[in-house]
Amino acid sequence: MATEMKNARDMLYGATGLSASNFKLFPGTSREVTAEQIAAEITRSITEIGAAPLTAE
């Protein structure tokens, strides 16, 4: 599942990513999650809103 972490990192900070900075997450009431589960949720969310894959113009 390490690929989820890489995918999330690339989507947020990669050369063709969102160029995010100062990115914060708040777990809310579900505190029993792993970093991989959070990364999977990030990639799923970005993909669903149509921001991925991003291409440079």
N, CA, C and O of each residue as an XYZ file, in Angstrom:
228
protein
N       0.802     -1.204      0.000
C       0.000      0.000      0.000
C       0.842      1.264      0.000
O       0.301      2.370      0.018
N       2.155      1.113     -0.020
C       3.019      2.291     -0.037
C       2.753      3.148     -1.267
O       3.082      4.334     -1.280
N       2.171      2.567     -2.285
C       1.864      3.341     -3.485
C       0.801      4.394     -3.202
O       0.785      5.427     -3.871
N      -0.082      4.174     -2.242
C      -1.085      5.184     -1.893
C      -0.407      6.443     -1.374
O      -0.808      7.555     -1.718
N       0.619      6.271     -0.549
C       1.362      7.417     -0.032
C       2.049      8.163     -1.174
O       2.036      9.394     -1.212
N       2.651      7.415     -2.107
C       3.323      8.038     -3.246
C       2.314      8.749     -4.139
O       2.565      9.870     -4.582
N       1.182      8.117     -4.407
C       0.154      8.739     -5.239
C      -0.345     10.037     -4.620
O      -0.469     11.051     -5.306
N      -0.632     10.001     -3.325
C      -1.120     11.205     -2.649
C      -0.066     12.306     -2.694
O      -0.384     13.465     -2.962
N       1.181     11.948     -2.432
C       2.272     12.937     -2.459
C       2.400     13.558     -3.848
O       2.532     14.775     -3.979
N       2.361     12.720     -4.881
C       2.486     13.229     -6.248
C       1.300     14.112     -6.636
O       1.479     15.136     -7.295
N       0.100     13.723     -6.233
C      -1.092     14.514     -6.564
C      -1.086     15.869     -5.861
O      -1.578     16.856     -6.408
N      -0.537     15.917     -4.667
C      -0.512     17.170     -3.918
C       0.696     18.034     -4.247
O       0.565     19.246     -4.420
N       1.878     17.418     -4.337
C       3.113     18.186     -4.414
C       3.946     17.937     -5.667
O       4.926     18.649     -5.891
N       3.593     16.957     -6.489
C       4.405     16.584     -7.645
C       4.434     17.647     -8.728
O       3.703     18.636     -8.677
N       5.293     17.420     -9.705
C       5.471     18.369    -10.808
C       4.165     18.626    -11.554
O       3.923     19.742    -12.012
N       3.324     17.604    -11.677
C       2.037     17.781    -12.351
C       0.890     17.763    -11.349
O      -0.271     17.594    -11.725
N       1.218     17.936    -10.082
C       0.214     17.909     -9.022
C      -0.442     19.256     -8.797
O      -0.375     20.150     -9.641
N      -1.073     19.384     -7.649
C      -1.823     20.591     -7.311
C      -0.956     21.733     -6.796
O      -1.461     22.831     -6.564
N       0.331     21.495     -6.616
C       1.254     22.493     -6.057
C       0.777     22.977     -4.695
O       0.843     24.166     -4.384
N       0.298     22.042     -3.896
C      -0.206     22.374     -2.565
C       0.942     22.777     -1.650
O       2.074     22.320     -1.806
N       0.627     23.632     -0.704
C       1.583     23.988      0.337
C       0.804     24.233      1.618
O      -0.358     24.636      1.582
N       1.451     23.986      2.749
C       0.825     24.198      4.035
C      -0.487     23.410      4.132
O      -1.517     23.945      4.541
N      -0.428     22.165      3.760
C      -1.593     21.288      3.692
C      -1.833     20.642      5.052
O      -0.919     20.050      5.626
N      -3.054     20.752      5.570
C      -3.376     20.181      6.878
C      -4.586     19.261      6.773
O      -5.505     19.501      5.989
N      -4.565     18.213      7.573
C      -5.698     17.287      7.652
C      -6.152     17.184      9.103
O      -5.335     17.237     10.022
N      -7.431     17.039      9.297
C      -7.979     16.846     10.626
C      -8.764     15.543     10.627
O      -9.703     15.396      9.845
N      -8.405     14.595     11.484
C      -9.036     13.275     11.445
C     -10.475     13.238     11.932
O     -11.168     12.247     11.700
N     -10.939     14.266     12.589
C     -12.307     14.259     13.085
C     -12.484     13.213     14.173
O     -11.632     13.074     15.051
N     -13.585     12.480     14.117
C     -13.866     11.503     15.168
C     -13.227     10.149     14.901
O     -13.144      9.326     15.812
N     -12.774      9.896     13.678
C     -12.184      8.606     13.334
C     -10.666      8.678     13.496
O      -9.957      8.983     12.537
N     -10.176      8.406     14.669
C      -8.749      8.523     14.954
C      -7.998      7.209     14.783
O      -6.771      7.191     14.882
N      -8.687      6.137     14.536
C      -8.060      4.813     14.399
C      -7.799      4.488     12.934
O      -8.205      3.431     12.450
N      -7.129      5.384     12.231
C      -6.797      5.166     10.825
C      -5.287      5.229     10.649
O      -4.577      5.863     11.430
N      -4.820      4.569      9.621
C      -3.391      4.567      9.319
C      -3.072      5.660      8.298
O      -3.970      6.210      7.660
N      -1.804      5.959      8.155
C      -1.366      6.932      7.150
C      -1.752      6.470      5.752
O      -2.119      7.283      4.903
N      -1.669      5.164      5.514
C      -2.046      4.618      4.197
C      -3.538      4.819      3.924
O      -3.920      5.123      2.794
N      -4.375      4.655      4.931
C      -5.815      4.856      4.752
C      -6.121      6.325      4.458
O      -6.976      6.631      3.627
N      -5.429      7.219      5.135
C      -5.611      8.647      4.871
C      -5.151      8.979      3.457
O      -5.827      9.720      2.743
N      -4.006      8.439      3.047
C      -3.494      8.676      1.694
C      -4.469      8.157      0.646
O      -4.683      8.811     -0.375
N      -5.062      6.994      0.885
C      -6.047      6.436     -0.051
C      -7.262      7.350     -0.157
O      -7.810      7.535     -1.243
N      -7.677      7.914      0.953
C      -8.825      8.826      0.951
C      -8.506     10.118      0.209
O      -9.358     10.658     -0.497
N      -7.286     10.611      0.366
C      -6.859     11.815     -0.356
C      -6.880     11.572     -1.861
O      -7.434     12.376     -2.611
N      -6.279     10.469     -2.306
C      -6.239     10.191     -3.747
C      -7.642      9.968     -4.299
O      -7.948     10.412     -5.405
N      -8.492      9.288     -3.547
C      -9.867      9.063     -3.992
C     -10.599     10.394     -4.130
O     -11.298     10.617     -5.118
N     -10.445     11.269     -3.156
C     -11.132     12.563     -3.176
C     -10.665     13.433     -4.338
O     -11.483     14.024     -5.043
N      -9.353     13.510     -4.537
C      -8.824     14.320     -5.635
C      -9.307     13.772     -6.974
O      -9.684     14.536     -7.864
N      -9.296     12.464     -7.113
C      -9.747     11.846     -8.356
C     -11.225     12.120     -8.602
O     -11.617     12.419     -9.730
N     -12.045     12.023     -7.566
C     -13.481     12.249     -7.713
C     -13.829     13.665     -8.120
O     -14.799     13.870     -8.850
N     -13.068     14.642     -7.672
C     -13.406     16.026     -8.054
C     -12.804     16.390     -9.410
O     -12.975     17.510     -9.891
N     -12.113     15.454    -10.010
C     -11.622     15.680    -11.362
C     -10.308     16.436    -11.426
O      -9.944     16.951    -12.484
N      -9.595     16.512    -10.322
C      -8.322     17.233    -10.327
C      -7.158     16.340    -10.710
O      -6.036     16.832    -10.831
N      -7.375     15.055    -10.906
C      -6.281     14.146    -11.251
C      -6.711     13.278    -12.413
O      -7.888     12.921    -12.470
N      -5.877     12.925    -13.309
C      -4.498     13.382    -13.362
C      -4.413     14.798    -13.933
O      -5.190     15.182    -14.807
N      -3.476     15.544    -13.431
C      -3.258     16.907    -13.906
C      -2.170     16.893    -14.967
O      -1.222     16.113    -14.882
N      -2.305     17.746    -15.953
C      -1.293     17.828    -17.000
C      -0.818     19.268    -17.122
O      -1.612     20.202    -17.006
N       0.444     19.440    -17.352
C       1.005     20.774    -17.545
C       0.665     21.261    -18.956
O       0.645     20.474    -19.902
N       0.409     22.513    -19.081
C       0.085     23.070    -20.394
C       1.192     23.942    -20.905
O       1.088     24.495    -22.000
